[in-house]
Amino acid sequence: MNNKIKLYTDGACKGNPGIGGWGVLVKTENQHKELSGFSKSTTNNRMELMAVIEGLKTIESDEEIIITTDSQYVKNGINLWIKNWKKNGWKTASKKPVKNKDLWIKLDSLVQNKSIVWKWVKGHSGNPGNEKADQLANKAIKGSYEI
């Protein structure tokens, strides 16, 4: 793995909006961690963002990070759209407020000064890391029913 940190992230929602969960598999050369959480009222896009945010919060080193997500929204948002959103006062190209601005601001601060490679995979396509993240997100939703 060459001292790279790999994050596999996913979000899930039962109803959109509805009850949602996020999951992250953090893999390093020597270990892996599984993280998850839920929200009683959220959207799928918020859960996708939360998965990446919570995964990045666990990384303190300056090693290269490879983030694998099945969310074009997250990948394109952080790599393509956020620069103009910030320049335009957090407005989209159509002059509407950016949805999930609070989470985009958190994500933006977490990616600063980090070497990150973003990879997109089709969801439910058999990528083991993405499948695990999906399982974690859905397990968080199921576990929230018991609370």
Secondary structure, 3 states (H helix, E strand, C coil): CCCCEEEEEEEEEEECCEEEEEEEEEECCCCEEEEEEEEEEECHHHHHHHHHHHHHHCCCCCCCEEEEECCHHHHHHHHHHHHHHHHCCCECCCCCECCCHHHHHHHHHHHCCCCEEEEECCCCCCCHHHHHHHHHHHHHHHHHCCC
